[in-house]
């Protein structure tokens, strides 16, 4: 659903950097971090981590689990945490995203922002 707008945003961001419009796009500034990766990757990793944390609350928060008589009933209603399809989908998208960004960045020599 959001893949095309996000792809267009990333394309715009990268082209602004490459074609001399500076290293900013809106209020986002790209810098290499200690691991030599780009903040767009770090941001996507953060989002996926927060998704996982949010879904974990359904299983560990006593106020959310008190409506069920047992853990078995809760698993029947909300499913197993380890089998959550949304989390798996986001983790798969993260892997593809990292690969896509790395391939794109290798095609261009980008100046390192200080």
TORTORNU-277611 format. One record per residue (C-alpha): x, y, z. Coordinates in pm, 1 decimal, m for minus. Each point is the difference from the previous one (the first is absolute). Example, Ala and Ser with C-alpha at 12.3 -4.5 7.8 and 13.67 -1.06 7.14 Angstrom:
BEGIN
> c1|c2|c3
> 1230.0|m450.0|780.0
> 137.0|344.0|m66.0
***
This chain:
BEGIN
> c1|c2|c3
> 0.0|0.0|0.0
> 276.7|247.2|92.4
> 274.7|m153.5|m214.6
> m34.8|233.2|m299.5
> m12.1|331.9|193.2
> 289.4|m116.4|218.4
> 199.6|m102.3|m308.6
> m64.2|338.1|m159.9
> 110.4|174.0|318.8
> 323.8|m200.6|13.0
> 66.3|61.0|m368.9
> m47.7|373.9|54.0
> 221.6|m4.9|308.3
> 282.6|m184.6|m172.8
> m20.4|210.2|m318.0
> 17.3|321.2|206.3
> 320.6|m125.0|156.8
> 155.3|m121.9|m323.5
> m82.6|294.4|m223.0
> 132.5|269.3|225.7
> m309.3|124.1|175.2
> 172.1|m52.6|330.5
> m36.2|m284.3|239.4
> m339.3|91.7|136.2
> m353.7|m81.1|m102.6
> m251.0|189.8|205.7
> 113.4|m18.0|359.0
> 186.8|m330.0|m37.1
> 378.3|19.1|m14.6
> 199.1|m301.8|m108.2
> 313.6|m87.0|191.8
> 201.7|m313.5|28.2
> m16.8|m148.8|346.1
> 263.0|m206.2|181.7
> m91.3|m314.9|m193.4
> 39.7|183.5|m330.0
> m366.7|m42.9|m88.9
> m247.3|268.6|m95.5
> m260.7|142.6|231.8
> m281.9|m114.6|m228.1
> 97.5|m358.9|78.3
> 33.4|77.5|369.4
> m344.7|161.3|m3.7
> m159.0|m301.5|m168.4
> 168.4|m230.1|255.1
> m139.9|215.3|280.0
> m351.5|m16.1|m148.0
> 12.6|m379.9|m28.2
> 127.9|m25.5|357.6
> m283.3|219.4|127.9
> m255.5|m209.1|m190.8
> 133.5|m310.5|172.2
> m5.7|173.0|341.4
> m356.5|117.0|m55.9
> m120.9|m346.0|m95.6
> 180.1|m151.9|298.8
> m214.0|214.7|231.9
> m302.4|m210.7|m95.6
> 172.7|m299.4|156.1
> 177.4|146.0|304.9
> m225.7|283.4|120.1
> m226.2|m134.5|278.4
> m276.6|247.8|m87.4
> m14.8|m124.1|m356.8
> 11.7|m366.3|93.3
> m252.2|16.4|285.8
> m294.6|m29.9|m239.5
> 101.2|m357.6|m79.6
> m60.4|m297.2|229.6
> 327.3|m164.8|m92.7
> 312.3|40.4|m210.3
> m140.8|m261.3|m238.3
> m312.9|209.3|m58.3
> 213.4|310.9|m55.9
> 212.5|m186.1|m255.9
> m316.3|m117.6|m177.6
> m130.9|356.0|m22.7
> 312.8|204.8|m75.5
> 227.2|m279.3|m125.2
> 348.8|m93.2|107.8
> 249.1|283.6|28.1
> 266.5|m205.7|m175.1
> m231.9|m55.8|m295.8
> m118.6|358.5|m40.7
> m26.6|53.3|m375.1
> 21.6|379.5|19.7
> 330.4|m10.8|188.0
> 138.3|m254.7|m245.7
> m114.3|214.9|m292.2
> 171.6|307.2|144.2
> 322.3|m192.4|65.4
> m1.7|m130.7|m357.8
> m60.9|352.0|m132.4
> 288.1|126.8|213.7
> 238.3|m254.2|m155.3
> m112.0|97.3|m351.3
> 22.6|369.6|85.6
> 355.6|m33.9|134.2
> 104.8|m187.1|m309.7
> m162.5|256.9|m228.6
> 159.3|295.7|177.8
> 342.8|m166.0|6.8
> m16.9|m79.4|m372.8
> m105.9|356.4|m78.3
> 268.5|153.7|219.8
> 270.6|m217.2|m158.7
> m93.0|142.3|m340.7
> 83.2|350.7|110.6
> 285.2|161.3|185.6
> m160.7|215.9|264.7
> 180.6|261.7|205.0
> 11.4|m69.9|371.1
> m182.5|264.3|200.2
> 172.2|127.3|313.9
***
